[in-house]
Amino acid sequence: MDTRILQKIGLTEGETKVYLALLQKGSVTTGPIVDAAKVSRSKIYHILERLIEKGLVATIIKSKTKYFQAANPQRLCDYIFRKEKELEENKKQVLLLIPQLALHQKMAVEEEAAIYRGIEGIKTARELALTVLKKGETFYCLAANKINLLALQSYWHGFHLRRVKLGIRAKYLIQEDSRQEMGKVSDYKAENLLIESRYLDHAGPVHIDIFGDYVVTCIIHGTYTSFLIKNKYVADYYRAYFEKAWKAATP
């Protein structure tokens, strides 16, 4: 007789052994059950309690002694029906829980950090924007300046041409002390390049790119280094800061 099905419907190996022993032994105390089922004496009462909860074992008191006996095998069907009912109820509860779990999953922030060094590293970090952004989305550059412009002017021009070809818009906040140099460069003025620019009273050797979930801090002053962070909350914060600064900036 293949009794593995009993474990498939939810009985443990120990419960299966004890249940089968009781079917053979009839009404007995724990001693004969331990011997027949080959289970630990220290575990027998726990096993019997679980079988009683499942409705598969009953107890009888004879002369102040507790005896155990297996319930009619038909009770296995009753046990399965109860399991099916519990499973159906659990299914309903899980269906109600799924939207909340999905919300938690969305709240989980995917993070990434990297450092790019050298001129090619600067380019690599910037080019990522063209693979992340889609047509109609916006690339933000905060605190663009003449130092960065002059260092890689031909590259920036090519970047803008490729950006426009993909239909990606751009907004540049340029440092005021770079107005004279960058204000003359058509890349930062022409509407056909899908770009808007304003000036803010801020000076420094860095500019910050914001695109998608990425923020890139670019240093071109004595070194060429880009610090990249991928974090949706950080990127959203910088975009909000950019828009606030944009309102205060001058055309």
C-alpha positions as CSV (number, residue, x, y, z in Angstrom):
1,M,0.0,0.0,0.0
2,D,1.4,3.4,-1.1
3,T,0.7,5.8,1.8
4,R,2.7,8.7,0.4
5,I,-0.5,10.3,-0.6
6,L,-1.2,11.0,3.0
7,Q,1.8,13.2,3.2
8,K,0.8,14.9,0.0
9,I,-2.5,16.0,1.5
10,G,-0.8,17.5,4.5
11,L,0.2,14.8,7.0
12,T,3.8,14.8,8.2
13,E,5.8,11.6,8.0
14,G,5.4,11.1,11.8
15,E,1.6,11.7,11.6
16,T,1.3,9.2,8.8
17,K,3.2,6.5,10.8
18,V,1.1,7.0,13.9
19,Y,-2.2,7.1,12.0
20,L,-1.4,3.8,10.2
21,A,-0.3,2.2,13.5
22,L,-3.6,3.2,15.1
23,L,-5.6,1.8,12.2
24,Q,-3.8,-1.6,12.9
25,K,-3.8,-1.5,16.7
26,G,-7.2,-0.1,17.4
27,S,-7.7,1.6,20.8
28,V,-4.3,1.7,22.6
29,T,-2.2,3.8,24.9
30,T,1.0,5.6,23.7
31,G,3.4,2.8,24.4
32,P,2.2,0.4,21.7
33,I,1.9,3.3,19.3
34,V,5.5,4.3,19.8
35,D,6.6,0.7,19.2
36,A,4.5,0.2,16.1
37,A,5.1,3.6,14.5
38,K,8.8,3.8,15.4
39,V,8.6,7.4,16.5
40,S,10.2,9.2,19.3
41,R,8.5,8.8,22.7
42,S,9.2,12.5,23.4
43,K,7.2,13.5,20.2
44,I,4.3,11.1,20.4
45,Y,1.9,13.4,22.3
46,H,2.6,16.3,19.9
47,I,1.9,14.0,16.9
48,L,-1.3,12.7,18.5
49,E,-2.5,16.2,19.3
50,R,-2.0,17.3,15.6
51,L,-3.9,14.2,14.4
52,I,-6.7,15.0,16.9
53,E,-6.9,18.6,15.5
54,K,-7.1,17.1,12.0
55,G,-10.1,14.9,13.1
56,L,-8.2,11.7,12.3
57,V,-7.7,10.5,15.9
58,A,-10.1,10.3,18.9
59,T,-9.4,9.7,22.6
60,I,-11.2,7.4,25.0
61,I,-10.8,7.2,28.8
62,K,-10.8,3.7,30.2
63,S,-10.3,3.2,33.9
64,K,-8.8,6.7,34.1
65,T,-6.3,5.9,31.4
66,K,-6.3,7.7,28.0
67,Y,-6.5,5.5,24.9
68,F,-6.1,6.7,21.4
69,Q,-7.8,5.3,18.3
70,A,-7.9,6.2,14.6
71,A,-11.1,7.7,13.2
72,N,-12.9,6.1,10.3
73,P,-10.7,6.5,7.2
74,Q,-13.6,8.3,5.6
75,R,-12.6,11.2,7.8
76,L,-9.7,11.7,5.5
77,C,-12.2,13.0,2.9
78,D,-13.6,15.4,5.5
79,Y,-10.0,16.6,6.3
80,I,-9.4,17.2,2.6
81,F,-12.7,19.2,2.3
82,R,-11.6,21.4,5.2
83,K,-8.2,21.9,3.6
84,E,-9.9,22.9,0.3
85,K,-12.1,25.4,2.2
86,E,-9.2,26.8,4.0
87,L,-7.2,27.1,0.7
88,E,-10.1,28.9,-1.0
89,E,-10.3,31.3,1.9
90,N,-6.6,31.8,1.8
91,K,-6.8,32.5,-1.9
92,K,-9.4,35.2,-1.3
93,Q,-7.1,36.8,1.3
94,V,-4.1,36.6,-1.0
95,L,-6.0,38.3,-3.8
96,L,-6.9,41.1,-1.4
97,L,-3.2,41.3,-0.3
98,I,-1.7,41.4,-3.8
99,P,-2.4,45.1,-4.5
100,Q,-0.7,46.0,-1.2
101,L,2.3,43.8,-2.0
102,A,2.6,45.3,-5.5
103,L,2.6,48.7,-3.9
104,H,5.5,47.7,-1.6
105,Q,7.3,46.4,-4.6
106,K,6.9,49.7,-6.4
107,M,8.2,51.5,-3.4
108,A,11.4,49.5,-3.4
109,V,14.1,51.7,-4.9
110,E,16.5,50.3,-7.4
111,E,19.9,51.7,-6.6
112,E,23.2,51.9,-8.4
113,A,26.4,54.0,-8.0
114,A,29.4,54.4,-10.2
115,I,32.4,56.6,-10.7
116,Y,33.6,57.4,-14.2
117,R,37.1,58.9,-14.7
118,G,38.7,60.7,-17.6
119,I,37.3,62.4,-20.6
120,E,35.8,59.2,-21.9
121,G,34.3,58.5,-18.5
122,I,32.6,61.9,-18.7
123,K,31.2,61.0,-22.1
124,T,30.0,57.5,-21.0
125,A,28.0,59.0,-18.1
126,R,26.4,61.6,-20.3
127,E,25.6,59.1,-23.1
128,L,23.6,57.0,-20.7
129,A,20.9,59.7,-20.8
130,L,20.2,58.9,-24.5
131,T,19.6,55.3,-23.7
132,V,17.4,56.0,-20.6
133,L,15.2,58.8,-21.9
134,K,12.4,58.4,-24.4
135,K,11.0,60.8,-27.0
136,G,9.3,63.8,-25.4
137,E,11.1,63.3,-22.0
138,T,13.5,66.0,-20.7
139,F,17.2,66.0,-19.8
140,Y,18.1,68.5,-17.1
141,C,21.5,70.1,-16.5
142,L,22.0,72.1,-13.4
143,A,24.8,74.7,-13.1
144,A,26.2,74.2,-16.6
145,N,29.3,76.5,-16.9
146,K,32.0,77.8,-19.3
147,I,34.7,75.5,-17.8
148,N,32.8,72.4,-18.7
149,L,31.7,73.9,-22.1
150,L,35.2,74.7,-23.2
151,A,36.7,71.4,-22.1
152,L,34.4,69.3,-24.3
153,Q,32.7,71.7,-26.6
154,S,32.7,69.5,-29.7
155,Y,31.4,66.5,-27.7
156,W,28.5,68.6,-26.2
157,H,27.5,69.7,-29.6
158,G,27.4,66.2,-30.9
159,F,25.5,65.1,-27.9
160,H,22.8,67.7,-28.5
161,L,22.4,66.7,-32.2
162,R,21.9,63.0,-31.1
163,R,19.5,64.1,-28.4
164,V,17.4,66.1,-30.8
165,K,17.3,63.2,-33.3
166,L,15.8,61.0,-30.5
167,G,13.2,63.7,-29.7
168,I,14.5,64.3,-26.2
169,R,14.1,67.8,-24.8
170,A,16.6,69.6,-22.6
171,K,16.5,72.3,-19.9
172,Y,19.8,74.0,-18.9
173,L,20.4,76.2,-15.9
174,I,23.6,78.0,-16.7
175,Q,25.8,79.7,-14.2
176,E,25.5,83.5,-14.6
177,D,29.3,84.0,-14.9
178,S,29.1,81.8,-18.0
179,R,26.4,83.9,-19.7
180,Q,28.8,85.6,-22.1
181,E,30.4,82.4,-23.3
182,M,27.4,80.1,-23.4
183,G,24.9,82.7,-24.4
184,K,26.7,82.9,-27.7
185,V,26.6,79.2,-28.4
186,S,23.6,78.2,-30.5
187,D,23.4,74.8,-28.8
188,Y,21.9,76.5,-25.7
189,K,19.6,79.0,-27.5
190,A,18.1,77.3,-30.6
191,E,14.5,76.1,-30.4
192,N,15.2,73.6,-33.1
193,L,17.5,71.9,-30.7
194,L,14.6,71.3,-28.3
195,I,16.4,73.2,-25.5
196,E,15.5,75.9,-23.0
197,S,18.1,77.7,-20.9
198,R,18.1,80.2,-18.1
199,Y,20.8,81.7,-15.8
200,L,21.3,81.4,-12.1
201,D,23.6,83.2,-9.7
202,H,25.8,80.3,-8.9
203,A,29.4,79.5,-9.6
204,G,31.4,76.3,-9.2
205,P,33.4,73.7,-11.1
206,V,30.6,71.1,-11.3
207,H,27.4,70.6,-13.1
208,I,24.7,68.1,-12.4
209,D,22.8,66.0,-15.0
210,I,19.4,64.6,-14.1
211,F,17.6,62.1,-16.3
212,G,15.2,59.2,-15.5
213,D,16.2,57.8,-12.2
214,Y,19.8,59.0,-12.6
215,V,21.8,61.9,-11.1
216,V,25.3,62.5,-12.4
217,T,27.7,65.1,-10.8
218,C,30.3,66.0,-13.3
219,I,33.6,67.6,-12.2
220,I,35.9,69.2,-14.9
221,H,38.4,71.2,-13.0
222,G,41.8,69.8,-12.4
223,T,40.3,66.3,-13.0
224,Y,37.6,64.7,-15.2
225,T,35.2,62.7,-13.0
226,S,31.5,61.8,-13.0
227,F,29.7,60.5,-10.0
228,L,26.6,58.6,-11.0
229,I,23.8,57.6,-8.7
230,K,20.7,55.7,-9.7
231,N,17.9,56.3,-7.2
232,K,14.4,57.4,-8.1
233,Y,13.9,59.4,-4.9
234,V,17.2,61.2,-5.3
235,A,16.5,62.0,-9.0
236,D,12.9,63.2,-8.2
237,Y,14.4,65.5,-5.5
238,Y,16.9,67.0,-7.8
239,R,14.2,67.5,-10.5
240,A,12.0,69.3,-8.0
241,Y,15.0,71.4,-6.9
242,F,15.8,72.2,-10.5
243,E,12.2,73.4,-11.3
244,K,12.3,75.6,-8.2
245,A,15.6,77.1,-9.3
246,W,14.3,77.5,-12.8
247,K,11.5,79.8,-11.6
248,A,14.0,82.0,-9.8
249,A,16.5,82.0,-12.7
250,T,16.7,84.8,-15.3
251,P,16.3,84.3,-19.1
